[in-house]
Structures are given as C-alpha cells and as structure tokens.
C-alpha cells in the first residue's frame, strides 16, 4: 500500500495544501522527508494522513494530545475540515487479502476491487452523519474491504493456510509519535514466570483477565508470581520475550527467529560500534546482553538514543510492519547526527516495501538526503552540522 497524493482543506492550521508523492517518472516515492522549523506544520501533515487513513488499520491511532473535537481539528473560522487521499494497492496485496477473507469467517462480504487505485475522503464534522469520527467515503465503494486483510489475519492466525508470514503481504498505517508510543504485546504465562525478575513492583502489565490499573490496555499489575498471559508495554520485557521465542524450535509458520535476527542486524548498523547479543543469565534471571567500547552491559546500560532506536526497531519486529505507510514524527529524536544518518539510510531495510513519511528540523538530515527531495514547511536558518 502506498500513498500517492493527499489534499488537505481547513484542517488545523492548514487552509489548503495539495501534496503529490510521485517522482519525475510518475513512481510513488518510498521516503518522504517533511522538513521545517518548529510550529511550521510538519506534524499537522502527519496528523492529516493518520486521520484520513485510520480506517485502513487498527494500528492507526492519532497521537497523544490531539483531541478529536472541531476546535482541535477544524481550522479557526472554517465550517468543516476535509482530507482526500489517493492510494495504490498492489495486485499481491489484493490477492493476499482475498486469501485471508476466504479462509476466515468473513462471510458475505462484498467482492474486492479488481484494481488497486483507491480514494478515501474524510469530512469532519458532518451533522447529517451519526459517526462522531466524521464521514469516510471510499471510491470505489468495494475498496473499503482492502484494509480487512490485516485486521482479520490478526484474529485467524491459527486457521490452516494463514499465519504470521502473510503479514509480509498485507499493509497498514503506523504512527511513531515523539514518545514512540504504540509498543505493546501479550506474553505467555511461561514467559511471565521466567521474566518476573524484570517486572517493577507496579510494572506496565495487565493480565488476561484485565487485572491491574485500567485493565490489559492500560494496566499495571503488582508482581504476584502469576503465570497467566499478560499484556505489557515494557520494551525490555517484549525484547527479552522475542529473544526467548527466537531461541527455541519454532513452528514453520512462525517468524520470531528471522524477526530477532533482523532487529539485531539493524540495531548494530545504526548504533555501531555497539552490538546486541543473545540472552544471558544474571544473578536474578534472563536478560539481553549488549556490547560496546566499554565492554558488556545489560538493558539498564542503554543510552536514551539507544532506547529510542530499540523502541522503533522492536515495533517493526513485533508488529510485523510490511507493505505499510509509516509515519515518524521527529526522526532525529535523541540521536547524534551520525546516528541520524544511519537511521535515515536504514529506513528501507526496516520492513518489506514500506513507505515512510518523517518530520525533521535537523539541518544535518536536510543536507544529507540521498536524492535531495523533501517537502519544506518553512526555512531552517541554523547552519548544517559539519561532517
């Protein structure tokens, strides 16, 4: 799935903006930098894409702090906001969606479109439409079935003929806000038992029955020694559990071994000379080994830059982000200019055939863009960092 163009009308601070993401040959670009100083509207463009395309993926949540209210989303003085996005789905994505719908319980759905040109229009607010999220219109109408492939796959991975490897053929929309929130997952009871030593007394975890503050989506459950599956947002737990799954014999449909191997490879590419090792035993239990110029250390020894890199890479591994539209606010967050370069150049390797939109106010990134293309929302006056 790729975003070909978008038109924004009366959305937040934007009165009228039309962006085309094709190159001189008419091919859709895979990497679109949005460059400008603070308050110039960079994040607003990501907000517009996320909101217009949020029905395409259950992963497309608006960023924290953005209120779904006319006073927040509609430009001051305007009656309503409107965003129109033109998308392209490959033949393989359409066929993969057809496979998932046929093998799942999605009976009686309308047929999928024969070709992948799709237009989505969002209008907000619409007093004549009961949906509080606004009015979404799809052209052609049957194209609204295309996002269901990835959504249904998550619920029917156990069905013969389906499995995690199909994620490589089905895209979604993913937002990395400045806090890099969104990382979360379930750990089995056995994993919890082995990783109990990594839990804080009120760690970010909720069990399968919703115990803890706010239930499994927001929870925090005291360390109790329980062995039930639980939901966590703790990157250390999710990283360690991924390493555990990658270290054992796997079902042929599983992908954890290749996911963990790719995560290590990308981490070492961006953060070199630091490297990520395997699981090792501490006095308290299992942990992940890292190596750097000062020797061996555990997760607790990571810098803020390393943690930001891991937060992003771990989401690509655990959420299986492929064929997707990926939105990253402030790519350079907490990173040295050298690591900014490495992360930018590594984007095409984070997943298969993704399209990346990222904002930056880094003059260093602006001056090192591989093909010189970017969308400027304002002038950066600071001098570039010398290399």
Secondary structure, 3 states (H helix, E strand, C coil): CEEEEEEEEEECCEEEEEEECECCCCCECCEEEEECCCCCCHHHHHHHHHHHCHHHCCCCCCCCCCCCCHHHHECCCCCCEEEEEEEECCHHHHHHHHHHHHHCCCCCCCCCCCCCEEEEEEEECCCCCCCCCCEEEEECHHHHHCCHHHHHHHHCCCCCCCCHHHHHHCCCEEEECCCCCCCCEEECHHHHHHHHHHCCCCCCEEECCCCCCCCCCCCCCCCCCCCCCEEECCHHHHHHHHHHHHCCCCCCCCCHHHHHHHHHHHHHHHHCCCEEEEEEECCCCEEEEEEECCEEECHHHCCHHHHHHHHHHHHHHHCCCCCCEEEECCCCCCCCHHHHHHHHHHHHHCCCCCEEEEEECCHHHHHCCCCCCCEECCCCCCCCCCC
